[in-house]
Amino acid sequence: MPILERCCFCGSLKVGTIISGVLGVVTAVATLILILVVRNIRMKTIIIDTLSPEIVKIIIALNLVMTVLISVLLIWGAVKRNKFMMLPWIMLTIMIAIGGLISIIWTAVEYYNKDHDTSGTLVLVFGLIGIAIMVYLWLVVLSYYQQLVEESHRGTYGKVPYRR
């Protein structure tokens, strides 16, 4: 049974899934352009902080390219009603949400430790809003996936076939 019946209380789950894929493509492409164009962006990893900034940029760029491909696969899967094409996006997005939550908390704590309370609060508030939106869109896609699974188990007349 799907978790959600509608997207944003009025749209279908299919449309919400397509919108989620489009948002994934737009966000990843915009971030990729930002990383490649702006010269003095400082990025570092949480666990391995010995990597050079160029290596971190390459890793992030590769992840963004994969995000674009997986989001396009989600859009195609939603249009063609192919639930297997949607699975990579479902798996990727929940991992990004968990990683993003850890990163937001880590960054906010770093700001608070350096007495940049306003920056820490802004990162925390806007970051948590972003994670909440991401989790909601993930639930929309997961619900559409579950709807497709249920439809594939129905018989010719829309009823569950009798099985012994």
Secondary structure as UniProt FT lines:
FT   TURN            8..10
FT   HELIX           13..37
FT   TURN            49..50
FT   HELIX           53..80
FT   HELIX           83..113
FT   TURN            114..115
FT   HELIX           117..153
FT   TURN            156..157
//
